[in-house]
Amino acid sequence: MPDNSHPLWQLFLMRLRALWREPSALFWIFAFPLLMAVALGLAFRNQSLSRLTVAVAEGPGQERLLSALAATPGLQPETLPLEAARRALATGKVAVVVVAGDTPRLLVDPGVPEGRTARLLVLDTLQRLAGRKDAISVPEEHVTVPGGRYIDFLIPGLLGFGLMSSSVWGLGWGLVQMRTGKLLKRLVATPMRKSDLLASFIFSRLSLAVLETGFFLAFARFLFDVRVAGSLLSFVLVAATGALSFGGVGLLVASRAQNNETAGGLMNLVTLPMTVLSGVFFSASHFPGWMQPLVKALPLTAVIDALRAISVDGASLWAQGGPLLVLALWGAGAFAVALRIFRWN
């Protein structure tokens, strides 16, 4: 049982009560990441691939060409005058333009992925129309892999983003509010150390992070049937470690901030680059090779990579030594520096 008279315990309870009395704080911790998951999950939910629109410019053999393209799975042909078809291609309304004639020709934008796909389908159709016979018939087997959906990839990223935001902004903003409200000056006269104060922020964040992770996973399972392939306990432990690491960063940012404007600028300076670089919405491997060491050294990248490895690949906690080391170094280092430079006023 904790010592109820210990300053750390009393400060921990104070932090929990302060959060409970602030509905807006609870919204940003619990509701905001869920709303993002709902919006993005609905936008990128698994559904049958849409048919690519192909414009057929008016010319000889147009009707025969239209019939052949309409019978090709994945293509949706429509007839347009040549100039209108060119404009539709330039604005992305069609993937390919087929100019009908004795020898049909294609207009393709090579920089558009849909255009390259449509080109292959149209070429295959034209070859068949010209009498090509396949040398062999290759059987197909449709395979749906668990964890292969975009929402399965997205959920760990959004959870990592939510842990970072609620930790850095929640702890940092709370500390600045205590300083601007002159509450820290009053606490100087109490029998407590600054380590007790900062540790109470960290422990309160840890308790909320566990609840946040469980709530987020339950919501994702109910709405999108997202499942954790690996150990659920390992997943929660990684999320908790990430929250501790981000909590240390949040305290460091706010350890000397004198007002809300300064604190807000510093928090944006810390969180925005990680939001862009750490692979919340897409894989961080898309960045150039020379940037990868920097990207991998970011705490948000570490927590997202570890969460995705456990959730999607079913990896063990022991296999996440690298990301966990990054989180531990960031958390312990940031907390130590924050403790050293912290000011009561």
C-alpha positions as CSV (number, residue, x, y, z in Angstrom):
1,M,0.0,0.0,0.0
2,P,1.3,3.5,-0.8
3,D,2.1,5.9,1.9
4,N,-0.8,8.3,1.8
5,S,1.2,11.1,3.4
6,H,4.0,10.9,0.9
7,P,4.2,14.0,-1.4
8,L,4.5,11.9,-4.5
9,W,1.3,10.0,-3.8
10,Q,-0.6,13.2,-3.0
11,L,0.7,14.9,-6.1
12,F,-0.3,11.8,-8.2
13,L,-3.9,12.0,-6.9
14,M,-3.9,15.7,-7.5
15,R,-3.0,15.1,-11.2
16,L,-5.7,12.5,-11.6
17,R,-8.3,14.7,-10.1
18,A,-7.3,17.7,-12.3
19,L,-7.6,15.6,-15.4
20,W,-11.0,14.2,-14.3
21,R,-12.3,17.7,-13.8
22,E,-11.2,18.7,-17.2
23,P,-13.6,17.2,-19.8
24,S,-11.6,18.8,-22.6
25,A,-8.4,17.0,-21.6
26,L,-10.3,13.7,-21.6
27,F,-11.6,14.4,-25.0
28,W,-8.1,14.9,-26.5
29,I,-6.8,11.8,-24.7
30,F,-9.6,9.4,-25.6
31,A,-12.0,10.8,-28.1
32,F,-9.8,12.6,-30.6
33,P,-7.6,9.6,-31.7
34,L,-10.8,7.6,-32.0
35,L,-12.4,10.2,-34.3
36,M,-9.3,10.2,-36.5
37,A,-9.4,6.4,-36.7
38,V,-13.1,6.4,-37.6
39,A,-12.6,9.1,-40.3
40,L,-9.5,7.4,-41.9
41,G,-10.8,3.9,-41.4
42,L,-14.0,4.7,-43.3
43,A,-12.1,6.5,-46.0
44,F,-9.6,3.6,-46.5
45,R,-11.7,0.6,-45.5
46,N,-11.4,-2.6,-47.4
47,Q,-13.7,-2.6,-50.4
48,S,-13.6,-3.9,-54.0
49,L,-11.2,-2.1,-56.3
50,S,-12.9,0.6,-58.3
51,R,-12.9,0.3,-62.1
52,L,-10.5,2.6,-63.9
53,T,-12.1,5.0,-66.3
54,V,-10.8,4.8,-69.8
55,A,-11.7,7.4,-72.4
56,V,-12.2,6.2,-76.0
57,A,-11.8,9.0,-78.5
58,E,-14.2,8.8,-81.4
59,G,-12.9,7.1,-84.5
60,P,-13.2,4.0,-86.7
61,G,-13.8,0.8,-84.8
62,Q,-15.0,2.7,-81.7
63,E,-18.0,0.5,-80.9
64,R,-16.0,-2.8,-81.2
65,L,-13.3,-1.2,-78.9
66,L,-15.9,-0.1,-76.4
67,S,-17.4,-3.5,-76.1
68,A,-14.0,-5.2,-75.6
69,L,-12.9,-2.7,-72.9
70,A,-16.3,-2.9,-71.1
71,A,-15.8,-6.7,-70.9
72,T,-12.4,-6.3,-69.3
73,P,-12.5,-6.5,-65.5
74,G,-11.3,-3.3,-63.9
75,L,-12.0,-1.0,-66.8
76,Q,-14.9,1.5,-67.3
77,P,-14.8,2.9,-70.8
78,E,-16.6,6.1,-71.9
79,T,-16.7,7.9,-75.3
80,L,-15.3,11.4,-75.6
81,P,-14.2,13.7,-78.4
82,L,-10.4,13.7,-78.6
83,E,-9.8,17.2,-77.1
84,A,-12.2,16.5,-74.3
85,A,-10.4,13.2,-73.6
86,R,-7.1,15.0,-73.5
87,R,-8.5,17.5,-70.9
88,A,-10.0,14.6,-68.9
89,L,-6.5,12.9,-68.9
90,A,-4.8,16.1,-67.8
91,T,-7.2,16.6,-64.9
92,G,-7.1,13.0,-63.7
93,K,-10.7,12.2,-64.6
94,V,-9.6,9.3,-66.8
95,A,-6.6,7.0,-66.4
96,V,-5.9,6.4,-70.2
97,V,-7.2,7.7,-73.5
98,V,-7.6,5.2,-76.3
99,V,-7.7,6.8,-79.8
100,A,-9.8,4.5,-81.9
101,G,-8.7,3.7,-85.4
102,D,-7.3,0.9,-87.6
103,T,-4.3,0.9,-85.3
104,P,-5.4,2.2,-81.9
105,R,-3.0,4.4,-80.0
106,L,-2.8,5.3,-76.3
107,L,-2.4,8.6,-74.4
108,V,-1.0,7.9,-70.9
109,D,0.5,10.0,-68.1
110,P,3.5,7.8,-66.9
111,G,3.6,9.6,-63.6
112,V,0.2,8.4,-62.5
113,P,0.1,4.9,-61.0
114,E,-3.6,4.3,-62.1
115,G,-2.5,5.3,-65.7
116,R,0.2,2.6,-65.7
117,T,-2.2,0.0,-64.4
118,A,-4.9,1.0,-66.9
119,R,-2.3,0.9,-69.8
120,L,-1.5,-2.7,-69.1
121,L,-5.2,-3.7,-69.0
122,V,-5.9,-1.8,-72.2
123,L,-2.9,-3.3,-74.0
124,D,-4.0,-6.8,-72.9
125,T,-7.5,-6.1,-74.3
126,L,-6.2,-4.7,-77.6
127,Q,-3.9,-7.8,-78.0
128,R,-6.8,-10.1,-77.4
129,L,-8.9,-8.1,-79.8
130,A,-6.2,-8.6,-82.4
131,G,-6.4,-12.4,-82.0
132,R,-3.7,-13.1,-79.5
133,K,-4.0,-16.5,-77.7
134,D,-2.5,-17.1,-74.3
135,A,0.2,-19.8,-74.4
136,I,-0.7,-21.1,-70.9
137,S,-3.6,-20.6,-68.5
138,V,-2.3,-19.5,-65.1
139,P,-4.6,-20.4,-62.2
140,E,-5.2,-17.7,-59.6
141,E,-5.8,-18.0,-55.8
142,H,-7.3,-15.0,-54.0
143,V,-5.7,-14.7,-50.6
144,T,-6.8,-12.3,-47.8
145,V,-4.0,-11.9,-45.2
146,P,-5.0,-10.9,-41.6
147,G,-3.4,-7.6,-40.8
148,G,-3.0,-6.6,-44.5
149,R,-5.6,-3.9,-44.5
150,Y,-4.6,-0.2,-44.3
151,I,-6.7,0.2,-41.1
152,D,-4.5,-2.6,-39.5
153,F,-1.5,-0.5,-40.4
154,L,-3.1,2.7,-39.4
155,I,-4.3,1.9,-35.9
156,P,-0.9,1.4,-34.3
157,G,0.3,4.7,-35.9
158,L,-2.7,6.6,-34.6
159,L,-2.3,5.1,-31.1
160,G,1.4,6.2,-31.1
161,F,0.4,9.6,-32.3
162,G,-2.3,9.8,-29.6
163,L,0.2,8.8,-26.9
164,M,2.7,11.4,-28.1
165,S,0.1,14.2,-28.3
166,S,-1.6,13.5,-24.9
167,S,1.8,13.1,-23.2
168,V,3.6,16.1,-24.5
169,W,0.6,18.4,-24.6
170,G,-1.1,17.0,-21.5
171,L,1.9,17.0,-19.2
172,G,3.7,20.1,-20.7
173,W,0.5,22.2,-20.7
174,G,-0.4,21.1,-17.2
175,L,3.0,22.1,-15.8
176,V,2.9,25.5,-17.6
177,Q,-0.6,26.2,-16.3
178,M,0.6,25.5,-12.7
179,R,3.5,28.0,-13.3
180,T,1.4,30.7,-14.8
181,G,-1.2,30.3,-12.1
182,K,1.4,30.7,-9.4
183,L,0.7,27.3,-8.0
184,L,4.3,26.2,-8.3
185,K,5.4,29.0,-6.1
186,R,3.1,27.9,-3.4
187,L,4.4,24.3,-3.7
188,V,7.9,25.4,-2.9
189,A,6.9,25.9,0.7
190,T,5.6,22.3,1.0
191,P,7.7,19.3,2.2
192,M,8.3,18.0,-1.3
193,R,11.0,17.8,-3.9
194,K,10.8,18.8,-7.6
195,S,11.5,15.2,-8.4
196,D,8.2,14.3,-6.6
197,L,6.3,16.8,-8.7
198,L,7.7,15.7,-12.0
199,A,7.4,12.0,-11.2
200,S,3.7,12.6,-10.3
201,F,3.1,13.8,-13.8
202,I,4.9,10.8,-15.2
203,F,2.9,8.3,-13.1
204,S,-0.4,9.9,-13.8
205,R,0.4,9.8,-17.5
206,L,1.3,6.1,-17.2
207,S,-2.0,5.2,-15.6
208,L,-4.0,7.1,-18.3
209,A,-1.9,5.6,-21.1
210,V,-2.9,2.0,-20.1
211,L,-6.6,3.0,-20.1
212,E,-6.2,4.9,-23.4
213,T,-4.5,1.9,-25.1
214,G,-7.2,-0.5,-23.9
215,F,-10.0,1.8,-24.9
216,F,-8.5,2.4,-28.3
217,L,-8.0,-1.3,-29.0
218,A,-11.5,-2.2,-27.9
219,F,-12.9,0.5,-30.2
220,A,-10.8,-0.6,-33.1
221,R,-11.8,-4.2,-32.6
222,F,-15.5,-3.3,-32.4
223,L,-15.6,-1.0,-35.4
224,F,-13.0,-2.3,-37.8
225,D,-12.3,-5.8,-36.5
226,V,-8.6,-4.9,-35.9
227,R,-6.8,-7.7,-34.0
228,V,-3.5,-7.8,-32.3
229,A,-1.6,-10.7,-33.8
230,G,1.0,-10.9,-31.0
231,S,0.7,-10.7,-27.3
232,L,-1.8,-8.1,-26.0
233,L,0.3,-7.6,-22.9
234,S,3.4,-6.9,-24.9
235,F,1.4,-4.4,-27.0
236,V,0.2,-2.6,-23.8
237,L,3.7,-2.6,-22.3
238,V,5.2,-1.0,-25.5
239,A,2.4,1.7,-25.4
240,A,3.1,2.4,-21.7
241,T,6.8,2.7,-22.4
242,G,6.1,5.1,-25.2
243,A,3.9,7.2,-22.9
244,L,6.6,7.4,-20.3
245,S,9.1,8.4,-23.0
246,F,6.9,11.1,-24.3
247,G,6.0,12.2,-20.8
248,G,9.7,12.9,-20.2
249,V,9.9,14.9,-23.4
250,G,6.8,16.9,-22.4
251,L,8.2,17.8,-19.0
252,L,11.5,18.8,-20.6
253,V,9.7,21.1,-23.1
254,A,7.8,22.8,-20.3
255,S,10.4,22.8,-17.6
256,R,11.2,26.5,-18.1
257,A,8.4,27.8,-20.3
258,Q,7.0,30.9,-18.8
259,N,3.7,31.3,-20.7
260,N,1.3,29.4,-22.9
261,E,2.6,30.9,-26.1
262,T,6.1,29.8,-25.5
263,A,5.0,26.4,-24.4
264,G,2.7,25.9,-27.4
265,G,5.5,26.9,-29.8
266,L,8.0,24.4,-28.2
267,M,5.4,21.6,-28.2
268,N,4.6,22.1,-31.9
269,L,8.3,22.2,-32.6
270,V,8.7,18.8,-31.0
271,T,5.6,17.0,-32.2
272,L,5.1,18.2,-35.7
273,P,8.3,16.9,-37.2
274,M,7.7,13.5,-35.6
275,T,4.2,13.4,-36.9
276,V,5.5,13.9,-40.5
277,L,8.6,11.7,-40.3
278,S,7.7,8.8,-38.0
279,G,5.2,7.0,-40.3
280,V,1.9,7.7,-38.6
281,F,-0.1,7.5,-41.9
282,F,2.4,5.9,-44.2
283,S,5.6,3.8,-43.8
284,A,8.7,5.8,-42.7
285,S,10.7,3.7,-45.2
286,H,9.5,6.0,-48.0
287,F,12.1,8.6,-46.8
288,P,15.5,8.5,-48.4
289,G,18.2,6.2,-47.0
290,W,20.3,9.0,-45.6
291,M,17.4,10.1,-43.5
292,Q,16.6,6.7,-42.0
293,P,19.1,6.9,-39.0
294,L,17.4,10.2,-38.0
295,V,13.9,8.8,-38.5
296,K,14.7,5.6,-36.5
297,A,16.1,7.7,-33.6
298,L,12.8,9.5,-33.1
299,P,10.7,8.1,-30.2
300,L,7.5,8.2,-32.2
301,T,9.1,6.0,-34.9
302,A,10.2,3.6,-32.2
303,V,6.9,3.2,-30.6
304,I,5.0,2.9,-33.9
305,D,7.4,0.4,-35.3
306,A,7.2,-1.8,-32.1
307,L,3.4,-1.5,-32.0
308,R,3.0,-2.5,-35.6
309,A,5.5,-5.4,-35.3
310,I,3.5,-6.8,-32.4
311,S,0.0,-6.0,-33.8
312,V,0.5,-6.9,-37.5
313,D,3.4,-9.3,-37.6
314,G,2.9,-11.0,-34.3
315,A,6.4,-10.2,-33.1
316,S,7.5,-10.8,-29.5
317,L,8.3,-8.2,-27.0
318,W,11.9,-9.4,-26.9
319,A,12.3,-8.7,-30.6
320,Q,11.6,-5.0,-29.9
321,G,14.9,-4.4,-28.1
322,G,16.0,-1.6,-30.5
323,P,12.8,0.5,-30.3
324,L,12.5,0.0,-26.6
325,L,16.1,1.1,-26.1
326,V,15.3,4.3,-28.1
327,L,12.3,5.0,-25.9
328,A,14.2,4.4,-22.7
329,L,17.0,6.7,-23.7
330,W,14.6,9.5,-24.7
331,G,12.4,9.1,-21.6
332,A,15.2,8.8,-19.0
333,G,17.4,11.4,-20.7
334,A,14.6,14.0,-21.1
335,F,13.4,13.4,-17.5
336,A,17.0,13.8,-16.1
337,V,17.5,17.1,-18.1
338,A,14.1,18.4,-17.1
339,L,14.8,17.7,-13.4
340,R,18.1,19.6,-13.7
341,I,16.8,22.7,-15.5
342,F,13.3,22.9,-13.9
343,R,12.4,26.2,-12.3
344,W,9.5,26.8,-9.9
345,N,8.8,30.3,-11.3
